[in-house]
Amino acid sequence: MKLKNYRTFWILSILYVVSIFGANYIVYRIQQAIFEEKQAKGVVQLFIGGPPFAFPNVWHTTTYISSFLLLLPGLLMIISVTNEYSFKTHRQNVIDGWNRREFISTKIMLALIGALFSTILVTLTALSFGFLQGEPFTTEKSIKVFYFFIQALSYSLVALLFALLFKRGGLAIGIFFLYPLVLENLISALMNRYLDFSGRYLPLESTDNLIPFPLFENVQRQIIKAPNFTALLIVALVYIALYVFFISRKFETDDL
């Protein structure tokens, strides 16, 4: 299905762009209100340090806030793929001369492009708020932008896998939202309690933990065992490779 003629896809895409900026703007305004209050400013700085939207904190803050919206690109991916099944366009493309590997490669490439777009959007958002704050520019903590790309790609590939497994849009969307919001969180909590924080290495948890809550970092270090970011990144990359393998395998062996 040609996305350029698919109105719902573009409406949701615009909503995603607006939501990224809007969500960060809301938190930015809250920060401004707090730091403009002289009595509150000293107490807040004691706990969280400098303003969350000033460099270098802005890289961490914007990627963390924006990560909550990554279900939207996943939703777009599911709609794109399940509509192929609904309208049989995937079968027609194969009949017209595409082989299965070429077809599924375009979907994987769509996930990659979507992740790159999300990353560029978040980078521009971080730069905008960082310069608006008036602090000197720095790339310190900008590694969080790369982590966000890994996270965005993981969510999109999981969405693609669910779309191929369930084929029906409503079912795939429901499971895609249920898995990270409820199921994986529940499993992760149990594993963290009884298996020494091993729950952070679950598929989407591993990418979520690359960008932890950005405030109260000093307090968190004393309460919670800090994650091994190198291990988390390696695990996340292994999961991405597995997603690509199973996605390709599923479509190449499936009945059209």
C-alpha positions as CSV (number, residue, x, y, z in Angstrom):
1,M,0.0,0.0,0.0
2,K,1.3,3.4,-1.0
3,L,1.7,5.4,2.2
4,K,1.6,8.8,0.4
5,N,-2.1,8.2,-0.4
6,Y,-3.0,6.9,3.1
7,R,-4.6,9.7,5.0
8,T,-4.7,8.0,8.4
9,F,-0.9,7.4,8.3
10,W,-0.1,11.0,7.7
11,I,-2.6,12.3,10.3
12,L,-1.0,10.0,13.0
13,S,2.5,11.1,11.8
14,I,1.6,14.7,12.3
15,L,0.1,13.9,15.7
16,Y,3.3,12.2,16.6
17,V,5.5,15.2,15.6
18,V,3.2,17.6,17.5
19,S,3.2,15.3,20.6
20,I,7.0,15.2,20.8
21,F,7.3,18.9,20.9
22,G,4.1,19.4,23.0
23,A,5.0,16.9,25.7
24,N,8.5,18.5,26.1
25,Y,7.0,22.0,26.1
26,I,4.6,21.1,28.9
27,V,7.4,19.8,31.1
28,Y,9.5,22.8,30.1
29,R,6.9,25.3,31.2
30,I,6.6,23.4,34.5
31,Q,10.3,23.7,35.0
32,Q,10.2,27.4,34.2
33,A,7.5,28.0,36.7
34,I,9.5,26.1,39.4
35,F,12.8,27.8,38.8
36,E,11.2,31.3,38.6
37,E,9.9,30.7,42.2
38,K,12.9,31.8,44.3
39,Q,12.0,29.8,47.4
40,A,11.4,26.6,45.5
41,K,14.4,27.1,43.2
42,G,17.0,26.4,45.9
43,V,15.3,23.3,47.2
44,V,14.8,21.9,43.6
45,Q,18.4,22.6,42.7
46,L,19.6,20.8,45.8
47,F,17.8,17.6,44.6
48,I,18.0,17.7,40.8
49,G,20.9,20.1,40.1
50,G,20.5,22.5,37.1
51,P,17.4,23.0,35.0
52,P,16.4,19.8,33.1
53,F,16.2,21.7,29.8
54,A,19.6,23.4,30.0
55,F,22.6,21.8,28.4
56,P,23.8,19.1,29.0
57,N,20.7,17.8,30.9
58,V,18.4,18.6,28.0
59,W,19.7,15.6,26.0
60,H,18.6,13.3,28.7
61,T,15.3,15.0,29.5
62,T,14.0,15.2,26.0
63,T,14.9,11.7,25.1
64,Y,13.3,10.4,28.3
65,I,10.0,12.3,27.8
66,S,9.8,11.5,24.1
67,S,10.4,7.8,24.8
68,F,6.8,7.6,26.2
69,L,5.5,8.4,22.7
70,L,7.3,5.6,20.8
71,L,4.1,3.5,20.8
72,L,2.8,5.9,18.1
73,P,5.4,5.0,15.4
74,G,4.8,1.3,16.4
75,L,1.1,1.9,15.8
76,L,1.9,3.4,12.3
77,M,4.0,0.3,11.5
78,I,1.2,-2.1,12.5
79,I,-1.4,-0.1,10.4
80,S,1.0,-0.1,7.4
81,V,1.6,-3.9,7.5
82,T,-1.9,-5.2,8.5
83,N,-3.5,-3.1,5.8
84,E,-1.2,-5.0,3.3
85,Y,-2.9,-8.2,4.5
86,S,-6.4,-6.7,4.6
87,F,-6.2,-5.4,1.0
88,K,-4.0,-8.3,-0.3
89,T,-1.4,-5.8,-1.6
90,H,1.5,-7.9,-0.2
91,R,0.3,-10.8,-2.3
92,Q,-0.1,-8.6,-5.4
93,N,3.4,-7.2,-5.0
94,V,4.9,-10.7,-5.0
95,I,2.8,-11.7,-8.0
96,D,4.1,-8.6,-9.8
97,G,7.7,-9.7,-9.5
98,W,8.9,-8.9,-6.0
99,N,10.4,-11.8,-4.1
100,R,9.5,-12.2,-0.4
101,R,12.9,-11.0,0.9
102,E,12.6,-7.8,-1.1
103,F,9.2,-7.1,0.2
104,I,9.9,-7.7,3.9
105,S,13.2,-5.7,3.5
106,T,11.1,-2.7,2.6
107,K,9.2,-3.0,5.8
108,I,12.4,-3.4,7.9
109,M,13.7,-0.3,6.1
110,L,10.5,1.6,6.9
111,A,11.2,0.8,10.6
112,L,14.7,2.0,10.3
113,I,13.6,5.2,8.5
114,G,11.0,5.8,11.2
115,A,13.6,5.4,14.0
116,L,15.9,7.8,12.2
117,F,13.1,10.3,11.8
118,S,12.1,10.1,15.5
119,T,15.8,10.6,16.5
120,I,16.2,13.6,14.2
121,L,13.0,15.1,15.6
122,V,14.1,14.6,19.2
123,T,17.5,16.0,18.5
124,L,15.9,19.2,17.0
125,T,13.6,19.4,20.0
126,A,16.5,19.1,22.4
127,L,18.5,21.7,20.6
128,S,15.5,24.1,20.5
129,F,14.8,23.9,24.3
130,G,18.5,23.8,25.1
131,F,19.2,27.1,23.2
132,L,16.0,28.6,24.6
133,Q,17.3,28.0,28.1
134,G,20.3,30.1,27.3
135,E,23.1,27.8,28.6
136,P,26.3,27.2,26.5
137,F,26.0,24.3,24.0
138,T,27.6,21.0,24.9
139,T,27.4,17.5,23.6
140,E,27.9,16.0,27.1
141,K,25.1,13.4,27.7
142,S,24.2,13.4,24.0
143,I,24.8,9.7,24.0
144,K,21.2,9.5,25.1
145,V,20.2,10.5,21.5
146,F,21.9,7.3,20.2
147,Y,20.2,5.3,22.9
148,F,16.9,6.8,21.9
149,F,17.5,5.6,18.3
150,I,18.1,2.1,19.5
151,Q,14.9,2.3,21.6
152,A,12.8,3.7,18.7
153,L,14.1,1.0,16.3
154,S,13.3,-1.7,18.8
155,Y,9.8,-0.6,19.3
156,S,9.1,-0.4,15.6
157,L,10.6,-3.8,14.9
158,V,8.5,-5.3,17.7
159,A,5.4,-3.7,16.2
160,L,6.4,-5.1,12.8
161,L,6.8,-8.6,14.3
162,F,3.4,-8.4,16.0
163,A,1.8,-7.3,12.8
164,L,3.2,-10.3,10.9
165,L,2.2,-12.7,13.7
166,F,-1.4,-11.6,14.1
167,K,-2.1,-10.0,10.7
168,R,-5.3,-8.3,12.0
169,G,-4.8,-4.6,12.9
170,G,-7.0,-4.5,16.0
171,L,-5.5,-7.6,17.6
172,A,-1.9,-6.6,16.8
173,I,-2.4,-3.1,18.1
174,G,-4.0,-4.4,21.3
175,I,-1.2,-6.8,22.0
176,F,1.5,-4.3,21.1
177,F,0.1,-1.8,23.6
178,L,-0.5,-4.4,26.3
179,Y,2.9,-6.0,26.1
180,P,5.2,-3.1,27.1
181,L,2.6,-1.3,29.3
182,V,1.4,-4.3,31.3
183,L,2.9,-7.7,30.6
184,E,6.6,-6.9,30.3
185,N,6.4,-4.4,33.3
186,L,4.8,-7.2,35.4
187,I,7.4,-9.8,34.4
188,S,10.2,-7.3,34.9
189,A,9.0,-6.4,38.4
190,L,8.9,-10.0,39.4
191,M,12.3,-10.8,38.0
192,N,13.8,-7.7,39.6
193,R,12.4,-8.7,42.9
194,Y,13.4,-12.4,42.9
195,L,16.3,-12.6,40.3
196,D,18.5,-9.6,41.2
197,F,17.3,-7.0,38.7
198,S,17.5,-9.4,35.7
199,G,14.1,-8.0,34.5
200,R,15.9,-5.0,33.0
201,Y,17.3,-7.3,30.3
202,L,13.9,-8.1,28.8
203,P,13.4,-7.1,25.2
204,L,11.9,-3.6,25.6
205,E,13.0,-3.1,29.2
206,S,16.6,-3.3,28.0
207,T,16.1,-0.2,25.8
208,D,13.9,1.6,28.3
209,N,16.7,1.3,30.9
210,L,19.2,2.9,28.6
211,I,17.3,6.2,29.3
212,P,16.4,6.1,33.0
213,F,14.4,8.8,34.8
214,P,16.7,11.9,34.4
215,L,16.0,13.6,37.8
216,F,17.2,12.8,41.3
217,E,20.1,10.8,39.8
218,N,22.3,11.2,43.0
219,V,19.4,9.9,45.1
220,Q,18.7,7.1,42.7
221,R,22.3,5.8,42.8
222,Q,22.0,5.3,46.6
223,I,18.6,3.5,46.4
224,I,18.7,1.5,43.2
225,K,21.5,-0.6,41.8
226,A,22.8,1.3,38.7
227,P,22.4,-0.6,35.4
228,N,25.3,-1.6,33.3
229,F,24.7,0.5,30.2
230,T,27.2,-1.4,28.1
231,A,25.5,-4.7,28.9
232,L,22.1,-3.1,28.2
233,L,23.2,-1.8,24.8
234,I,24.7,-5.2,23.8
235,V,21.5,-7.0,24.9
236,A,19.4,-4.4,23.0
237,L,21.4,-4.9,19.8
238,V,21.1,-8.7,20.1
239,Y,17.4,-8.3,20.4
240,I,17.3,-6.1,17.3
241,A,19.2,-8.8,15.3
242,L,16.7,-11.4,16.6
243,Y,13.7,-9.3,15.6
244,V,15.1,-8.9,12.0
245,F,15.8,-12.6,11.8
246,F,12.3,-13.7,13.0
247,I,10.6,-11.0,10.9
248,S,12.3,-12.2,7.8
249,R,11.8,-15.9,8.6
250,K,8.2,-15.4,9.4
251,F,7.3,-13.6,6.1
252,E,9.5,-15.9,3.9
253,T,7.9,-19.1,5.2
254,D,4.3,-17.8,5.7
255,D,1.4,-18.5,3.4
256,L,0.5,-15.4,1.4
